[in-house]
Amino acid sequence: MLVALAASLGWTPETSAQLFRSTISGLGVPDHYEFSAADPGPGSASGDAASGRRIDADLFPAEFEGYGWFWVDVEVDAALVGRPVGVRVIQEGAAEVYLNGRRVHSFGTVSQIPADEVADRTRDPRPLVFDASGSHRVAVRYSSWLLDGPRWVGERAGLGVLFAELRPMAEERLRLVKLLTFHQMFLSGLFLAFALVNLMLFLFRPVAGPNLFCGLAAASSGAAVFLNFASYVQPDPHAYLVYFTLFQVAFIALALASLRFVYSCTARRPPKVFVVFVAVAAVLALWALWQPHRSEPFGLLFMLLANVEIVRAVIRSPSGDEALVDDTWILGLGALPLLVLSPYQLLAALGLLPQLVDFLTFPSPYYGLAVLMFAMTVFIGRNYGKTQRQLERELETVRKLSAEKLEQERLAREKEVERARLEAENARRAEELEEARRLQTSMLPSTVPPTDFYAIEVHAETATEVGGDYYDFLSTPDHLTVIVGDASGHGAQAGSLVAATKGMLLAARDSSPAACLDRLSRGLRRMGLRRRHMALAAARFDLEESAMTLAAAAMPPVLVYRAADRSVSTVIIPSLPLGSFKEESYEQTTVPLHPGDRVVMMSDGLPERVDAELQPLSYERVEALVAEHGHLEPRDLIESLLDAGRRHAGSGPPDDDVTLVVIAVRPPDGELE
């Protein structure tokens, strides 16, 4: 809107604040002129008498309705006598110039009848020669019917008379025509280039809406520039009127295309208000074709409203293309020259600011508009580049995902093969472990040997399918030997070590506990099991004297509960495990027993069971539990010890084998307390 208004007011530097004006030394023009709407009386045009109304030079007669006489008495210096003085008549209809009552120049055919007027907008300077010094009357007979009276801004009904040096005036006129032609061709070509680039981009990528509307805005700008400059140099008023009309239509199209461009960048679809803008633009365009000068102020108002809507749409862009919205700073930077130059040109044309460069010499608002069109093109191109890079990144991502997918499928196939192999291997191992478990189970006694002298209960719990703990009973007519062992490790190897120990125990069943351990240690050492050792305790219970003979190889202490005073004694025999590299002779000790006493033999699984903080239950705690619950029957005593272990470590499975054997000495009547 500012561009259009500045362009409308841009021609005012050719006229002046006065209807008659002189810039030549020696030619004085008064501060008033005379006007008559009818032909003046005889002699008035020759300077003898005045019959018109006197009007200040900076005012235009309100009674002018399309025809009238304008004259002024000028004072001519002697230096200008016989010397051609340049005169330019700026008008929009037809004019005749009279000097002292004699017609010297004609521009078209002046007539009081509109149909007889032949308008001519030729504005080239003409010579005017004064034959004497002193006062001379210069009159202009003027009619302007084509443009239907004075325009609301700009030239005073298309009339202005300027006196100046003829040669400089002609040279200035030629310079202006050349400049206008240059600006017209350069700017029109520039806008056309922007339009072609954007429209071609849209042609090859129809989904790019911003390209289409930017191209239409650039095409409208180019048309407006071409028509605006063409109307200035057009001598035919009819052609001028066509150019001026199309100029207004082009600017209405520019406002509409610019608004649609902003919508395409900030919203997925134009709002309903855009339909109203389209309807108003159509009405204004039709009105401009019918009455161009009367519709001009409303066209400018429409452009103002379009600019307001553009600003609103940019500020409130709720669902637009984020990539486009992020780059709106480019549009803001591109609009900066236009926002500065157009108001300046407008204010300068209205006389509110000094005119540094007039519009005709340098049409700065149009160049500001060209910068904006360039920014719009860069804006779209940048977005296109970002979109292209995004597509490339997405394609690269797709390629990577495809490669990853293929790699995942390959790894999945390999894992499937490996899983099948592992399943087969696990099945084989499970079968082997099951065989080893059955073998180990077969090595453990299925029942406790019956005896009238002792009550025996056993609890055995393995941490794996094949545990390392072992217990057994060796019976003879005179004594019962209870074996509790713990092979190093777990699984099949521990099971093999237990099996070997079992075989050698059967061969040494008649030996004393210490001799039995010596024999076992030598046998295991000869097997060369390497780092595989066996901890074992052998307790022989005499069936006649109620005594226990104990030999141990690196086993936990044996706890003896005394029923008489409910105390617990600990029997510890320090020694190395069976099968150690160092040959050792194992010792044994005899512990007398009394009716009601309990002997607790165990592996390290219970006292060394840890809680969540890796703190063990401890041997001291087990000893205290035996002292507390030793009076219970053997099964109940075992359950109390297991409950304590579960409370300490939790309800999960133990992390080591747990074996407990409780031997209670029966009283003479055979009933335990």
Buried (B, 14 or more C-beta within 10 A) or exposed (E): BBBBBBBBBBBBBBBBEBBBBBBBEBBBBEEBBBBBBEBBEEEBBBBEEBBBEEBEBEBBBEEBEBBBBBBBBBBBBEEBBEBBBBBBBBBBBBBBBBBBBEEBBBBBBBBBEBEEBBBBBBBBBBEBEBEEBEEBBBBBBBBBBBBEBBBEBBBBBBBBBBBBBBEBBBEBBEEBBEBBEEBBEBBBEBBBBBBEBBBEBBEEEEEBBBBBBBBBBBBBBBBBBBBBBBBBBBBBBEEBBBBBBBBBBBBBBBBBBBBBBBBBBBBEEBEEEBEEBBEBBEBBBEBBBEEBBBBBEBBBEBBBBBBEBBEEBBEEBEEBBEBBBEBBEBBEBBBBBBEEBBBBBBBBBEEEEEBEEBBBBBBBBBBBBBBBBBBBBBBBBBBBEBBEEEEEEEEEEEEEEEEEEEEEEEEEEEEEEEEEEEEEEEEEBEEBBEEBBEBBEEBBEEEBEEBEBBBBBBBBBBBBBBBBBBBBBBBEEEBBBBBBBBBBBBBBBBBBBBBBBBEBBEEBEEBBBBBBBBBBBBBBBEBEBEEBBBBBBBBBBBBEEBBBBBBBBBBBBBBBBBBEEEEBEEBEBEBBBBBBEEEBEBBBBEBEBEBBBBBBBBBBBBBBBBEEEEEBBEBEBBBEBBBBBBBBBBEEBBBBBBEBBEEBBEEEEBEBBBBBBBBBBBEEEEEBE
